[in-house]
């Protein structure tokens, strides 16, 4: 693939790791962020110690706080900012675009209040006259592991097959493998909702439970994710792939996961405020829990695990009481795929 000019918007751990992959693949990369000290560090030392302290960035990566300079004449713009900031950043990008780049995002969440998927936010804020396709980059991945070139496989999702293949070629190398998928709804839904289940998985470990409990919440959590995703229009097969069970496994079993770590602290009797202060970074699953609960009610999809985690996070319900209540729910048929669990 010929060298492409890419702007990566968001200099957190995942944006930094993806910028490194692109640079190692020979592309011209500009990493944009709004923290002047952080961007200065990347420019001067080729490090981003707050997020990836062990990574020395490629000297070819440029860093900018000036959005105009970052996105000028780009072939593609990769959004890797928190969900709550996505709409504002997209508006700012649209106001500055004078050409039509490909739009990629690698964030995971649902917008609060609107329950909108991220690709929909981007489509609403960046008109077709100012962009080409929108592609979702998602799957089981930790920035810490990608940055040390661990083997990783994720998905590029777009309704446009050529656009998904373009992103596949951008990122593919001997440690970072990309598959394509036309099911944007399923890929984004799996990516967002697995963070909720990861909070619950971390909480169970924090409470002292073992592998049986972990298997239970992951398996039944996947059933919830699938039900809501299908109600939104997703292909059910997506949820047994990388963006479903794959992302769920990696997020529910690793200390690299902020959502798992947040749940672990909750299980050890820390308050939500203490947890969020301790993390120092966005825990997407907290906001996604609220959005998913509201969306499930709107679509009449029963999601008992999500409801329970919502009660712990937002209603301050005692976590031991919440766990006992969900375990004592009426018995169900395991394989009945319907809106009732």
C-alpha positions, 0 to 999 in steps of 0.5 A: 500500500502506498504511504498514506497521510493519517491524523490520529485524534486522541493521544491516549493509550489506544490512539498512541498505540495505533499511531505507532502501528501506522508509523511502523507500516510506513505511513505519515502520522500526526497524533493530535491532542489538547494537552500541551505538555503531553504533545510537547513530550511526544515531540521532544522525547518520542514518549507518552509516559502517562499512558504507555510508559514503556513505549518509544514512539517512532521518530516519524510521528508528528504531534500537534495541538493545532487541529487545522495542521493535524488534519490538513491534506489527510487521506484518513482521520482516525478518531480515538477520543472518549465517547463524551467528546466525540460529537464536539471533536467531530464538529470541529473537524467538519468545520475545518475540512476542505477535502474528503478523507476516509473517517475511521474511529476506534472508540467504544461506547454509546452517546449519553441521552441519545444512545447513539452509536459513534459512527452515527455521531460522526455521520451526523456531524461530518456531512458526506460532502466533507468525507468519504466512508466511515469505518469502525476499528474494533476488537479484542485489544489492549494498547499496552500489548499492541505497543509491545507488538503482541499478536492482536486481531481486530475488525474493520467494519463498514457497509462499504467493502472497499472502505473496510479493505482500505483500513485493513491494508492500512493496519495489517502487519506481522503482529496486527491482523485485521478482518473485515465485517459489514455489520457496523451495528454489531461491531459497535454494539459488542464493543460498547456493551462488553465494558459493562460486563467487564465492570461486573467481572471485575467486581466478582473478583473483587468480592473474592469469587473465582473462575466459575463466577467469571464464566457465568457473567461472561456467558450470560453477559454475551447473551444480553449483548446479543439480544440488545444488538439484534434488537438494534439490527445487528447480525447475531453471528457478529457476537460470536466473533472478534467484536463479540466474544473476543472483545468480551474475553479480553476485557473481562479477564485482564488487569489492563482493562480499565473497566475490569479494574474499576469493577474490581475496586467496587467489589472491594467496597470502594465508592464509585467516586473513589474508583473514578478518581483512582483510575485517572482515565475515562472508564467508558463502561460507567456511562455506557451502563446508563445508556444501555439500560435506557436503550434496553427499556426503550426496545423492551429488551431484558438485561438483568446483568446490566440492570444490576450493575446500573443499580450498583453504579447509579443507585448505590445499591449494596453490591452483595445485596444486588448479587444475591437478588440476581442469583435468586431470579426465577429460573429460565431456559438457557438457549431461548433467544428472545427479549426475555432472559 
